[in-house]
Amino acid sequence: MFQRSHYHILTKRIQEHRKHIQVIIGPRQVGKTTLLRQILAKTDFPHTFISADETGAGNLMWLENQWEAIRFKMKVEGISSYLFVVDEIQKVQQWSEIIKAQWDADTNSGLDIKLVILGFPRLLIQDGLTESLAGRFETIHMGHWSFNEMHDAFGWTPEQFVWFGGYPGSAELIHDEKRWKSYVRESLIETCINKDILMMTRVDKPTLMRRLFEVGCLYSSQILSFNKILGQLQDAKNTVTLSHYLKLLDTAGMICGLEKFSPNVIRQRSSSPRFQVHNTALLSAQHRYDFQEIKDDPKEWGLILESSIGAHLLNYSFASGYKVFYWRDGNDEVDFVIEKNGTAIGLEVKSNNGKNVNGMLAFKNKFNPEKILLIGESGIPWTEFIKIDPIQLF
């Protein structure tokens, strides 16, 4: 399970003598804060936990004042090592520069303050780390909850996971689907867009970005060029703007555009994207069907299943270090391609007998991949595939 492994990894790092900043990055509501509180409840380290979401983070001196208070306490009480945890770090103005100055000052004076920071979205945190804190940090990426986690925690079936996704906070609401959908839309989607993107990043046309998210969810697991999207969006001017907004939504763990697989990186970046939600709850919460209806429609269920497999691949890709693509050439298509260190594996999702799998042979002849696998009937059962870390396929 993701959360259990993260618990042990972070606990071990805190106990080590290495002087590195521990950084936890992940989408909204995947348990980052809960993980730290669980560790703090069991640690013998003297510690301070603060959240920029609950304080005057706009004050440029706020974080420095917190740091100085810890130094004073260590001196007065004779504490040799101290654990300092800062949640919602991205909401602190100039946070990376402040941390660099304070961290380097402690290093030079031999003061052992162990720092753990939690942040979201990934893009804002990563930029600050690489620009100011190079060589000073280690990261742990916490993804959306996997099927194994949702099954172990809530007893979910594979079908429930495909439809309801991996948000633990919404799990107890699934038997009242109207309420569940409302929760996901209001507490997850709107909060993520309003608080985690629009408040932290310049977006000139927020309505356009919201509409892009809606269209992207509608077409999740389908390939659609930006030029075609322009015809469905009002006030859309160019594909560059849409591409930028899609990147923001991607780093927020909401939806991305998978690139076409090709050894030529330039061709990858210029291809039409295949839309892919990071968590199928984002799609289901806006869907006209409910859980019982979707299972009775083979075509619609097949699209949701493909999105779930894609979300599963994305979820593990950050920690496992592989990349996710799609491939299409004319009428030949492979749903997903995962690649690591030059080794490619093709994955075709087949939820029923009616789907053409000629693309598998075409992909094999063109690229000679390490392997190409069928997920579904006559292949790896999808109910088994969502239980594994795809890195095991390499």
C-alpha positions, 0 to 999 in steps of 0.5 A: 500500500502507498500510505504504509510504505510512505509511513516507513520510508519517511519515519526511517529518513527522519531517524537518520542522521543525514541532513536533507529536507524531506518533501512530500508532494501529492494531490489534494486529499490523498493523506499527506497531512494524516501521514505526518500526524500519524508519524508525529503521534508515535515519534519521540522527537520534539517537534512542531507542526504548522500549516500555512493554510491556518496562519498568516502565511502572507507575512514574509516573516511568518516562517522565519519567526517560527524557525527562530522560535524553535531555535530558542526552544532548543537552546533553552531546553538543551534539545540536540535534535528537533523536527519541524513540519510545515504543511501547505508550504506553497502558500508561503510567499518566497518559501524556497528562498526563506527555507534555503537561507534558514537551512543553510544558517543551521547547517553552518552553525551545526544545528540539527533541525530536521525539516519536513515540508508538504506541498501541492500542486507538484509544479509549484513545489518542484520549481521552488525545489530545483531553483533554490534548494538543489542538493538539499532535499529528498522527495516522496510522491504520494499518489491517489489511493490504489485499488489495494488501498481502497479494498483494504480500507473500505472493502471495495470491489474492483468495479466500485474502484473503477467508478468511484476512484481513489479518494478515501475521504469520499468512500463512506458516501458512495451508497448515496451517489448523489451526495457523493457526486456533490462532495467530489464536485464541491470539495475536490474539484472546485477546491482544487481549481479555486484554491490550488491553481487559481490562487497560486498561479496566474490564469487569465481565463479561469472559465476557459480552464474549467471548461477544458477540465470538463471537456477533458473528463468527458473525453477521458481515454480518447484522443482529441486534438487541441484544434478540435477542442477549440471548436467546443470551447468559448473564448478559446484563442490558441492551442498554446493557452490550452496546452498551458492550462492542461499542464496546470491541471496535470500538476494538480493531479486532475487530468493530463494529456498523454503524448503519442509514443515515438522515439522522436521526442519532438513528435511526441510533444506535437501530437494530439493528446489522449485525455486521461484523468488521474482519478476516475472519481473526477470523471464519474462525479460529472457523468450522467450515469450512476454506478448501476447504469454504467455497468449495464452499458458495455460501451460506456463501461469500457471507456470508464475502465480504460480511464481507470487503467490509465489512472492506475498507470499514472498513479504508479508512474511518479514513484516507479519512474516510468513514463506513460504514452499512447500510440496511434498510426492511422486506424492502428492504436494501442491504448497505453505505452509505458517506457523506462530507460528505453524499454517500451511495453504496449498495453491494450485494454479490451473490456469486451469481444468487439474491440479491434486489437490489430493495433497490437500487431502493428505496434509490435512490427513497428517498434519491436517492444519488450512486450505487448500485453492484452488487459481483459478477456483472453489476457491479463484480467483487469481485476488483477492488473489494478492490483499490481505496480506496473513496474513489475512488467519490466 
